[in-house]
Amino acid sequence: MVLLVALVIFAFLAWATWAVSVACYGATVGDPADLTADPNYPTASGWAVAAVTVTSFVPFPFGYVAALVAWGVAVYDGLSLSGGRTALLFAYLAGWSVVTRLVVLGVLSVV
């Protein structure tokens, strides 16, 4: 039961990381239509969130690297963005993933 609750929490955190990163990307670019209009967007985002959710059970340094690989595959292979925009979205995902991992580590240190 505890693992199921943890899985749901990690899924929410991965989804929130994706959503906040896409929002930051849209605010930076000004017109995020190229991202959300991509026909592969729902598939790429869904698989990325699922992969990052699973990697959340891995301890910090290795789990973070695994999450970066999942985000990278989704952004670079799953979406058809230009090189600079792809790198920008990946940078947002990497940054917000650090914040998410630190929040998890902070909660675990209290518990």
C-alpha positions in Angstrom: 0.0 0.0 0.0 2.9 2.4 0.8 4.4 1.8 -2.6 1.2 2.6 -4.3 0.8 5.9 -2.4 4.5 6.7 -3.3 3.8 5.9 -6.9 0.9 8.2 -7.0 2.9 11.0 -5.4 5.8 10.5 -7.8 3.4 10.5 -10.7 1.9 13.8 -9.6 5.4 15.3 -9.1 6.5 14.1 -12.6 3.3 15.5 -14.1 3.8 18.8 -12.3 7.4 19.0 -13.4 6.3 18.6 -17.0 3.4 21.1 -16.7 5.5 23.8 -15.0 8.3 23.3 -17.6 5.9 23.6 -20.5 4.4 26.7 -18.9 7.8 28.3 -18.5 8.7 27.3 -22.0 5.5 28.9 -23.3 6.2 32.1 -21.3 9.8 32.3 -22.7 8.9 31.5 -26.3 5.8 33.6 -26.3 3.8 31.3 -28.6 3.9 27.7 -27.4 1.7 26.5 -30.3 4.6 24.6 -31.8 4.8 22.4 -28.7 1.1 21.7 -28.0 0.2 21.4 -31.7 2.7 18.6 -32.2 0.7 15.4 -32.9 3.2 13.5 -30.8 2.9 15.8 -27.8 0.4 13.7 -25.7 2.3 10.4 -26.4 5.7 12.0 -25.6 4.5 13.7 -22.5 2.7 10.6 -21.2 5.6 8.3 -21.7 8.0 10.8 -20.2 5.9 11.3 -17.1 5.5 7.5 -16.7 9.3 6.9 -17.1 10.2 9.6 -14.6 7.6 8.3 -12.2 9.3 4.9 -12.3 12.8 6.4 -11.9 11.7 8.3 -8.9 12.2 5.2 -6.7 16.0 5.3 -7.5 18.1 7.2 -5.0 19.0 10.8 -5.8 22.1 11.0 -8.0 21.2 8.0 -10.2 17.5 8.6 -10.2 18.0 12.2 -11.3 20.3 11.1 -14.2 17.7 8.5 -15.2 15.0 11.1 -15.1 17.1 13.4 -17.4 17.5 10.5 -19.8 13.7 10.1 -19.9 13.1 13.8 -20.3 15.7 13.9 -23.0 14.3 11.0 -25.0 10.8 12.6 -24.8 12.0 16.0 -25.9 14.6 15.2 -28.4 13.0 12.2 -30.0 9.4 12.5 -29.2 8.7 16.1 -30.2 9.5 17.9 -33.4 10.9 21.2 -32.1 13.9 23.2 -33.4 17.2 22.7 -31.8 17.2 25.8 -29.6 13.6 25.3 -28.4 14.3 21.6 -27.7 17.3 22.6 -25.6 15.2 25.3 -23.8 12.5 22.8 -22.8 15.0 20.3 -21.7 16.8 22.9 -19.6 13.5 23.7 -17.9 12.8 20.0 -17.3 16.3 19.5 -15.8 15.9 22.5 -13.5 12.5 21.7 -12.2 13.5 18.1 -11.8 16.2 19.3 -9.3 13.6 21.2 -7.4 11.3 18.2 -7.3 14.1 15.9 -6.1 15.1 18.4 -3.4 11.5 18.6 -2.2 11.3 14.8 -2.0 14.6 14.6 -0.1 13.4 17.3 2.3 10.2 15.5 3.0 12.1 12.2 3.5 14.5 13.9 5.9 11.6 15.1 8.1 9.9 11.7 8.1 
